[in-house]
Amino acid sequence: MRTGVIGTGYLGRLHARILTEMPEAQAAGFVEMNDAIAAEVEQNLKLKRYESVAALAKDIDCAVVATPTTTHFEIARQLLESGIDVMIEKPITASADEARKLIEIAKERGRIIQVGHVERYNPAIMAAVPLLHKVGYIVAERLGVFVPRSLDVDVLLDLMIHDLNLVLSLLRQPVVDIRAVGIPVLTDKVDITNVRLELANGAVANLTASRVSQDRVRKIRFFGSDSYISVDTREQEVKGYRLSGKAIEPLDITVEKKEPLRAELESFLECVRERKRPVVSGEDGLEAVDLAVRVAAAIDTAVEKYRNG
């Protein structure tokens, strides 16, 4: 599959590097507005730089969009209308309305949209999924140190969007109540937040995300009626315990470690080749953004209540 990359910042360069290593892909080239970054990619990866998305679209079958979130809609729209299947880095777009428009265009043109919620392809999550039964409580921590990227969006769309997608996709229940708090710390947008989601079946998810912490943490814990599963997606480790009679027994869980981004790209190319629905479709990306918008509204309500209290 002749594949292009639009945007070669931090994530875009990772995508480009992996594509050059994959036998099932032919890395056709990239688009990058920054001359210095483009020169580095050309030198290190020996990829052709195209002057525009339109020029690249003429030479590819599919593309990875790894530009700032606020540009996702326009770039993906142009690619889809040119007949190109796209993998869009998370979040799919900056708004739910933009996501809906892209999904509509993709359906009209018979194109595929995959969204880069890479945790869905993490080997630790993949190993944990078959063990999840009647989950009633989820606790997730997604903490990162401050880096000057993805600052066009808040921490909800930057980091927590992963866990919102996991809750929606693994529990398959609508969210009926949201309690949230969040504050800006180093930017003019929310940098740290804690969110409590109640789902229609009574399950509860307590999520924390921060991009201003001292340590990097990527952990999610699932509590069921007879089991406890703890997943560290950064270390790709899973620990589990199950109730057997009146005894608690450890579960033997094997994780076949693999670069999640590579697994994600392999899945994308397979979907393009076989014309099948991605693990994380455009509709899944829309659900996550729509929930993030609802969480943001809950944060605004909490802030207003605090100020007036």
Contacts in CASP RR format, 6 or more apart in sequence:
PFRMAT RR
TARGET T0000
AUTHOR 0000-0000-0000
METHOD contacts of the structure
MODEL  1
MRTGVIGTGYLGRLHARILTEMPEAQAAGFVEMNDAIAAEVEQNLKLKRY
ESVAALAKDIDCAVVATPTTTHFEIARQLLESGIDVMIEKPITASADEAR
KLIEIAKERGRIIQVGHVERYNPAIMAAVPLLHKVGYIVAERLGVFVPRS
LDVDVLLDLMIHDLNLVLSLLRQPVVDIRAVGIPVLTDKVDITNVRLELA
NGAVANLTASRVSQDRVRKIRFFGSDSYISVDTREQEVKGYRLSGKAIEP
LDITVEKKEPLRAELESFLECVRERKRPVVSGEDGLEAVDLAVRVAAAID
TAVEKYRNG
1 24 0 8 1.000
1 25 0 8 1.000
1 26 0 8 1.000
1 61 0 8 1.000
1 62 0 8 1.000
1 269 0 8 1.000
1 272 0 8 1.000
1 273 0 8 1.000
2 26 0 8 1.000
2 28 0 8 1.000
2 59 0 8 1.000
2 60 0 8 1.000
2 61 0 8 1.000
2 62 0 8 1.000
3 19 0 8 1.000
3 25 0 8 1.000
3 26 0 8 1.000
3 27 0 8 1.000
3 28 0 8 1.000
3 60 0 8 1.000
3 61 0 8 1.000
3 62 0 8 1.000
3 63 0 8 1.000
3 64 0 8 1.000
3 269 0 8 1.000
4 19 0 8 1.000
4 27 0 8 1.000
4 28 0 8 1.000
4 29 0 8 1.000
4 30 0 8 1.000
4 56 0 8 1.000
4 60 0 8 1.000
4 62 0 8 1.000
4 63 0 8 1.000
4 64 0 8 1.000
5 12 0 8 1.000
5 15 0 8 1.000
5 16 0 8 1.000
5 19 0 8 1.000
5 27 0 8 1.000
5 29 0 8 1.000
5 30 0 8 1.000
5 31 0 8 1.000
5 47 0 8 1.000
5 63 0 8 1.000
5 64 0 8 1.000
5 66 0 8 1.000
6 30 0 8 1.000
6 31 0 8 1.000
6 53 0 8 1.000
6 56 0 8 1.000
6 63 0 8 1.000
6 64 0 8 1.000
6 65 0 8 1.000
6 66 0 8 1.000
6 67 0 8 1.000
6 75 0 8 1.000
6 79 0 8 1.000
7 30 0 8 1.000
7 31 0 8 1.000
7 32 0 8 1.000
7 33 0 8 1.000
7 65 0 8 1.000
7 66 0 8 1.000
7 67 0 8 1.000
8 16 0 8 1.000
8 30 0 8 1.000
8 32 0 8 1.000
8 37 0 8 1.000
8 38 0 8 1.000
8 41 0 8 1.000
8 66 0 8 1.000
9 32 0 8 1.000
9 37 0 8 1.000
9 66 0 8 1.000
9 149 0 8 1.000
10 149 0 8 1.000
11 66 0 8 1.000
11 89 0 8 1.000
12 64 0 8 1.000
12 66 0 8 1.000
12 89 0 8 1.000
13 41 0 8 1.000
14 261 0 8 1.000
15 64 0 8 1.000
15 66 0 8 1.000
15 261 0 8 1.000
15 265 0 8 1.000
16 27 0 8 1.000
16 29 0 8 1.000
16 30 0 8 1.000
16 41 0 8 1.000
16 45 0 8 1.000
16 47 0 8 1.000
17 45 0 8 1.000
18 259 0 8 1.000
18 261 0 8 1.000
18 262 0 8 1.000
18 265 0 8 1.000
19 25 0 8 1.000
19 27 0 8 1.000
19 64 0 8 1.000
19 265 0 8 1.000
20 27 0 8 1.000
20 45 0 8 1.000
20 46 0 8 1.000
20 47 0 8 1.000
22 262 0 8 1.000
22 265 0 8 1.000
22 266 0 8 1.000
22 269 0 8 1.000
24 266 0 8 1.000
24 269 0 8 1.000
24 273 0 8 1.000
25 265 0 8 1.000
25 269 0 8 1.000
27 45 0 8 1.000
27 47 0 8 1.000
28 48 0 8 1.000
28 56 0 8 1.000
28 59 0 8 1.000
28 60 0 8 1.000
29 47 0 8 1.000
29 48 0 8 1.000
29 49 0 8 1.000
29 50 0 8 1.000
29 56 0 8 1.000
29 59 0 8 1.000
29 60 0 8 1.000
30 38 0 8 1.000
30 41 0 8 1.000
30 47 0 8 1.000
30 48 0 8 1.000
30 49 0 8 1.000
30 50 0 8 1.000
30 56 0 8 1.000
31 49 0 8 1.000
31 50 0 8 1.000
31 51 0 8 1.000
31 52 0 8 1.000
31 53 0 8 1.000
31 55 0 8 1.000
31 56 0 8 1.000
32 38 0 8 1.000
32 41 0 8 1.000
32 49 0 8 1.000
38 49 0 8 1.000
41 47 0 8 1.000
41 49 0 8 1.000
42 48 0 8 1.000
42 49 0 8 1.000
50 56 0 8 1.000
50 59 0 8 1.000
53 75 0 8 1.000
53 78 0 8 1.000
53 79 0 8 1.000
54 78 0 8 1.000
54 82 0 8 1.000
56 63 0 8 1.000
57 63 0 8 1.000
57 78 0 8 1.000
57 79 0 8 1.000
57 82 0 8 1.000
57 83 0 8 1.000
57 84 0 8 1.000
58 82 0 8 1.000
60 84 0 8 1.000
61 84 0 8 1.000
61 85 0 8 1.000
61 272 0 8 1.000
62 84 0 8 1.000
62 85 0 8 1.000
62 86 0 8 1.000
62 87 0 8 1.000
62 112 0 8 1.000
62 268 0 8 1.000
62 269 0 8 1.000
62 272 0 8 1.000
63 79 0 8 1.000
63 84 0 8 1.000
63 85 0 8 1.000
63 86 0 8 1.000
63 87 0 8 1.000
64 86 0 8 1.000
64 87 0 8 1.000
64 89 0 8 1.000
64 265 0 8 1.000
64 268 0 8 1.000
65 72 0 8 1.000
65 75 0 8 1.000
65 76 0 8 1.000
65 79 0 8 1.000
65 86 0 8 1.000
65 87 0 8 1.000
65 88 0 8 1.000
65 89 0 8 1.000
66 89 0 8 1.000
67 75 0 8 1.000
67 89 0 8 1.000
68 150 0 8 1.000
68 152 0 8 1.000
69 91 0 8 1.000
69 93 0 8 1.000
69 94 0 8 1.000
69 150 0 8 1.000
69 152 0 8 1.000
69 153 0 8 1.000
69 157 0 8 1.000
70 94 0 8 1.000
70 152 0 8 1.000
70 153 0 8 1.000
72 88 0 8 1.000
72 89 0 8 1.000
72 91 0 8 1.000
72 92 0 8 1.000
72 93 0 8 1.000
72 94 0 8 1.000
72 98 0 8 1.000
73 93 0 8 1.000
73 94 0 8 1.000
73 98 0 8 1.000
73 101 0 8 1.000
73 102 0 8 1.000
76 86 0 8 1.000
76 88 0 8 1.000
76 93 0 8 1.000
76 102 0 8 1.000
76 113 0 8 1.000
77 101 0 8 1.000
77 102 0 8 1.000
77 105 0 8 1.000
79 86 0 8 1.000
80 86 0 8 1.000
80 102 0 8 1.000
80 105 0 8 1.000
80 106 0 8 1.000
80 109 0 8 1.000
80 111 0 8 1.000
80 113 0 8 1.000
81 105 0 8 1.000
81 109 0 8 1.000
83 109 0 8 1.000
83 111 0 8 1.000
84 111 0 8 1.000
85 111 0 8 1.000
85 112 0 8 1.000
85 113 0 8 1.000
85 271 0 8 1.000
85 272 0 8 1.000
86 111 0 8 1.000
86 112 0 8 1.000
86 113 0 8 1.000
86 114 0 8 1.000
87 113 0 8 1.000
87 114 0 8 1.000
87 115 0 8 1.000
87 116 0 8 1.000
87 264 0 8 1.000
87 265 0 8 1.000
87 268 0 8 1.000
88 102 0 8 1.000
88 113 0 8 1.000
88 114 0 8 1.000
88 115 0 8 1.000
88 116 0 8 1.000
89 115 0 8 1.000
89 116 0 8 1.000
90 115 0 8 1.000
90 116 0 8 1.000
90 117 0 8 1.000
90 118 0 8 1.000
90 161 0 8 1.000
90 162 0 8 1.000
90 165 0 8 1.000
90 285 0 8 1.000
90 288 0 8 1.000
91 115 0 8 1.000
91 153 0 8 1.000
91 157 0 8 1.000
91 161 0 8 1.000
91 285 0 8 1.000
91 288 0 8 1.000
91 289 0 8 1.000
91 292 0 8 1.000
92 98 0 8 1.000
92 99 0 8 1.000
92 102 0 8 1.000
92 113 0 8 1.000
92 115 0 8 1.000
92 282 0 8 1.000
92 285 0 8 1.000
92 286 0 8 1.000
92 288 0 8 1.000
92 289 0 8 1.000
93 99 0 8 1.000
93 102 0 8 1.000
93 289 0 8 1.000
94 152 0 8 1.000
94 153 0 8 1.000
94 157 0 8 1.000
95 289 0 8 1.000
95 293 0 8 1.000
96 286 0 8 1.000
96 289 0 8 1.000
96 290 0 8 1.000
96 293 0 8 1.000
99 282 0 8 1.000
99 285 0 8 1.000
99 286 0 8 1.000
99 289 0 8 1.000
99 290 0 8 1.000
100 286 0 8 1.000
102 113 0 8 1.000
102 282 0 8 1.000
103 113 0 8 1.000
103 282 0 8 1.000
103 283 0 8 1.000
103 286 0 8 1.000
105 111 0 8 1.000
106 112 0 8 1.000
106 113 0 8 1.000
106 282 0 8 1.000
112 271 0 8 1.000
112 272 0 8 1.000
112 275 0 8 1.000
112 277 0 8 1.000
112 278 0 8 1.000
113 278 0 8 1.000
113 281 0 8 1.000
113 282 0 8 1.000
114 264 0 8 1.000
114 267 0 8 1.000
114 268 0 8 1.000
114 271 0 8 1.000
114 278 0 8 1.000
114 279 0 8 1.000
114 280 0 8 1.000
114 281 0 8 1.000
114 282 0 8 1.000
115 278 0 8 1.000
115 280 0 8 1.000
115 281 0 8 1.000
115 282 0 8 1.000
115 284 0 8 1.000
115 285 0 8 1.000
115 288 0 8 1.000
116 264 0 8 1.000
116 280 0 8 1.000
117 161 0 8 1.000
117 162 0 8 1.000
117 165 0 8 1.000
117 166 0 8 1.000
117 280 0 8 1.000
117 284 0 8 1.000
117 285 0 8 1.000
117 288 0 8 1.000
118 162 0 8 1.000
118 260 0 8 1.000
118 261 0 8 1.000
118 264 0 8 1.000
119 125 0 8 1.000
119 162 0 8 1.000
119 163 0 8 1.000
119 165 0 8 1.000
119 166 0 8 1.000
119 233 0 8 1.000
119 260 0 8 1.000
120 165 0 8 1.000
120 166 0 8 1.000
120 169 0 8 1.000
120 264 0 8 1.000
120 279 0 8 1.000
120 280 0 8 1.000
121 260 0 8 1.000
121 261 0 8 1.000
121 263 0 8 1.000
121 264 0 8 1.000
121 267 0 8 1.000
121 279 0 8 1.000
122 233 0 8 1.000
122 236 0 8 1.000
122 260 0 8 1.000
122 263 0 8 1.000
123 236 0 8 1.000
123 255 0 8 1.000
123 256 0 8 1.000
123 257 0 8 1.000
123 258 0 8 1.000
123 260 0 8 1.000
123 263 0 8 1.000
124 231 0 8 1.000
124 232 0 8 1.000
124 233 0 8 1.000
124 235 0 8 1.000
124 236 0 8 1.000
124 237 0 8 1.000
124 238 0 8 1.000
124 255 0 8 1.000
125 166 0 8 1.000
125 231 0 8 1.000
125 233 0 8 1.000
127 238 0 8 1.000
127 253 0 8 1.000
127 254 0 8 1.000
127 255 0 8 1.000
127 256 0 8 1.000
128 222 0 8 1.000
128 229 0 8 1.000
128 231 0 8 1.000
128 238 0 8 1.000
128 253 0 8 1.000
129 170 0 8 1.000
131 227 0 8 1.000
131 229 0 8 1.000
131 238 0 8 1.000
131 240 0 8 1.000
131 251 0 8 1.000
131 253 0 8 1.000
132 170 0 8 1.000
132 222 0 8 1.000
132 224 0 8 1.000
132 229 0 8 1.000
133 224 0 8 1.000
133 225 0 8 1.000
133 226 0 8 1.000
133 227 0 8 1.000
134 224 0 8 1.000
134 225 0 8 1.000
134 226 0 8 1.000
135 170 0 8 1.000
135 171 0 8 1.000
135 203 0 8 1.000
135 222 0 8 1.000
135 223 0 8 1.000
135 224 0 8 1.000
136 202 0 8 1.000
136 203 0 8 1.000
136 204 0 8 1.000
136 223 0 8 1.000
136 224 0 8 1.000
136 225 0 8 1.000
137 203 0 8 1.000
137 204 0 8 1.000
137 205 0 8 1.000
137 206 0 8 1.000
137 222 0 8 1.000
137 223 0 8 1.000
137 224 0 8 1.000
138 167 0 8 1.000
138 171 0 8 1.000
138 203 0 8 1.000
138 204 0 8 1.000
138 205 0 8 1.000
138 206 0 8 1.000
138 207 0 8 1.000
138 220 0 8 1.000
138 221 0 8 1.000
138 222 0 8 1.000
138 223 0 8 1.000
139 205 0 8 1.000
139 206 0 8 1.000
139 207 0 8 1.000
139 220 0 8 1.000
139 221 0 8 1.000
139 223 0 8 1.000
140 163 0 8 1.000
140 166 0 8 1.000
140 167 0 8 1.000
140 205 0 8 1.000
140 206 0 8 1.000
140 207 0 8 1.000
140 208 0 8 1.000
140 219 0 8 1.000
140 220 0 8 1.000
140 221 0 8 1.000
141 208 0 8 1.000
141 217 0 8 1.000
141 218 0 8 1.000
141 219 0 8 1.000
141 220 0 8 1.000
142 159 0 8 1.000
142 160 0 8 1.000
142 162 0 8 1.000
142 163 0 8 1.000
142 207 0 8 1.000
142 208 0 8 1.000
142 209 0 8 1.000
142 210 0 8 1.000
142 217 0 8 1.000
142 218 0 8 1.000
143 208 0 8 1.000
143 209 0 8 1.000
143 210 0 8 1.000
143 213 0 8 1.000
143 215 0 8 1.000
143 216 0 8 1.000
143 217 0 8 1.000
143 218 0 8 1.000
144 159 0 8 1.000
144 210 0 8 1.000
144 211 0 8 1.000
144 212 0 8 1.000
144 213 0 8 1.000
144 215 0 8 1.000
144 216 0 8 1.000
144 217 0 8 1.000
145 211 0 8 1.000
145 212 0 8 1.000
145 213 0 8 1.000
145 214 0 8 1.000
145 215 0 8 1.000
145 216 0 8 1.000
146 186 0 8 1.000
146 191 0 8 1.000
146 211 0 8 1.000
146 212 0 8 1.000
147 211 0 8 1.000
150 158 0 8 1.000
151 187 0 8 1.000
151 189 0 8 1.000
153 189 0 8 1.000
154 189 0 8 1.000
154 190 0 8 1.000
154 191 0 8 1.000
154 296 0 8 1.000
155 189 0 8 1.000
155 190 0 8 1.000
155 191 0 8 1.000
155 192 0 8 1.000
155 193 0 8 1.000
155 209 0 8 1.000
155 210 0 8 1.000
155 211 0 8 1.000
156 164 0 8 1.000
156 190 0 8 1.000
156 193 0 8 1.000
156 209 0 8 1.000
156 292 0 8 1.000
156 295 0 8 1.000
156 296 0 8 1.000
157 289 0 8 1.000
157 292 0 8 1.000
158 209 0 8 1.000
158 211 0 8 1.000
159 209 0 8 1.000
159 210 0 8 1.000
159 211 0 8 1.000
160 193 0 8 1.000
160 195 0 8 1.000
160 207 0 8 1.000
160 209 0 8 1.000
160 292 0 8 1.000
160 295 0 8 1.000
161 288 0 8 1.000
161 289 0 8 1.000
161 292 0 8 1.000
163 205 0 8 1.000
163 207 0 8 1.000
163 209 0 8 1.000
163 220 0 8 1.000
164 207 0 8 1.000
164 288 0 8 1.000
164 291 0 8 1.000
164 292 0 8 1.000
164 295 0 8 1.000
165 280 0 8 1.000
165 284 0 8 1.000
165 285 0 8 1.000
165 287 0 8 1.000
165 288 0 8 1.000
166 220 0 8 1.000
167 175 0 8 1.000
167 197 0 8 1.000
167 199 0 8 1.000
167 205 0 8 1.000
167 207 0 8 1.000
168 175 0 8 1.000
168 284 0 8 1.000
168 287 0 8 1.000
168 288 0 8 1.000
168 291 0 8 1.000
169 280 0 8 1.000
169 284 0 8 1.000
171 199 0 8 1.000
171 201 0 8 1.000
171 203 0 8 1.000
171 205 0 8 1.000
173 199 0 8 1.000
173 200 0 8 1.000
173 201 0 8 1.000
173 202 0 8 1.000
173 203 0 8 1.000
174 199 0 8 1.000
174 200 0 8 1.000
175 197 0 8 1.000
175 198 0 8 1.000
175 199 0 8 1.000
175 200 0 8 1.000
175 291 0 8 1.000
175 294 0 8 1.000
176 198 0 8 1.000
176 199 0 8 1.000
176 200 0 8 1.000
177 197 0 8 1.000
177 198 0 8 1.000
178 195 0 8 1.000
178 196 0 8 1.000
178 197 0 8 1.000
178 198 0 8 1.000
178 294 0 8 1.000
178 295 0 8 1.000
178 298 0 8 1.000
179 195 0 8 1.000
179 196 0 8 1.000
179 298 0 8 1.000
179 302 0 8 1.000
180 193 0 8 1.000
180 194 0 8 1.000
180 195 0 8 1.000
180 196 0 8 1.000
180 295 0 8 1.000
180 298 0 8 1.000
180 299 0 8 1.000
180 302 0 8 1.000
181 193 0 8 1.000
181 194 0 8 1.000
181 299 0 8 1.000
181 302 0 8 1.000
181 303 0 8 1.000
182 190 0 8 1.000
182 192 0 8 1.000
182 193 0 8 1.000
182 194 0 8 1.000
182 299 0 8 1.000
182 302 0 8 1.000
182 303 0 8 1.000
183 190 0 8 1.000
183 191 0 8 1.000
183 192 0 8 1.000
183 193 0 8 1.000
183 303 0 8 1.000
184 190 0 8 1.000
184 191 0 8 1.000
185 191 0 8 1.000
185 192 0 8 1.000
185 212 0 8 1.000
186 212 0 8 1.000
190 296 0 8 1.000
190 299 0 8 1.000
191 210 0 8 1.000
191 211 0 8 1.000
191 212 0 8 1.000
192 208 0 8 1.000
192 209 0 8 1.000
192 210 0 8 1.000
192 211 0 8 1.000
192 212 0 8 1.000
192 213 0 8 1.000
193 208 0 8 1.000
193 209 0 8 1.000
193 210 0 8 1.000
193 295 0 8 1.000
193 299 0 8 1.000
194 206 0 8 1.000
194 207 0 8 1.000
194 208 0 8 1.000
195 205 0 8 1.000
195 206 0 8 1.000
195 207 0 8 1.000
195 208 0 8 1.000
195 209 0 8 1.000
195 295 0 8 1.000
195 298 0 8 1.000
196 204 0 8 1.000
196 205 0 8 1.000
196 206 0 8 1.000
196 207 0 8 1.000
197 204 0 8 1.000
197 205 0 8 1.000
197 206 0 8 1.000
197 207 0 8 1.000
198 204 0 8 1.000
199 205 0 8 1.000
216 234 0 8 1.000
217 234 0 8 1.000
218 232 0 8 1.000
218 233 0 8 1.000
218 234 0 8 1.000
219 230 0 8 1.000
219 231 0 8 1.000
219 232 0 8 1.000
219 233 0 8 1.000
219 234 0 8 1.000
220 230 0 8 1.000
220 231 0 8 1.000
220 233 0 8 1.000
221 228 0 8 1.000
221 229 0 8 1.000
221 230 0 8 1.000
221 231 0 8 1.000
222 228 0 8 1.000
222 229 0 8 1.000
222 230 0 8 1.000
222 231 0 8 1.000
226 242 0 8 1.000
226 243 0 8 1.000
227 240 0 8 1.000
227 241 0 8 1.000
227 242 0 8 1.000
227 243 0 8 1.000
227 251 0 8 1.000
228 240 0 8 1.000
228 241 0 8 1.000
228 242 0 8 1.000
229 238 0 8 1.000
229 239 0 8 1.000
229 240 0 8 1.000
229 251 0 8 1.000
230 238 0 8 1.000
230 239 0 8 1.000
230 240 0 8 1.000
231 237 0 8 1.000
231 238 0 8 1.000
232 238 0 8 1.000
233 260 0 8 1.000
236 255 0 8 1.000
236 257 0 8 1.000
237 255 0 8 1.000
238 253 0 8 1.000
238 255 0 8 1.000
239 250 0 8 1.000
239 251 0 8 1.000
239 253 0 8 1.000
240 250 0 8 1.000
240 251 0 8 1.000
240 253 0 8 1.000
241 248 0 8 1.000
241 249 0 8 1.000
241 250 0 8 1.000
241 251 0 8 1.000
242 248 0 8 1.000
242 249 0 8 1.000
242 251 0 8 1.000
243 249 0 8 1.000
267 278 0 8 1.000
267 279 0 8 1.000
268 278 0 8 1.000
270 276 0 8 1.000
271 277 0 8 1.000
271 278 0 8 1.000
END
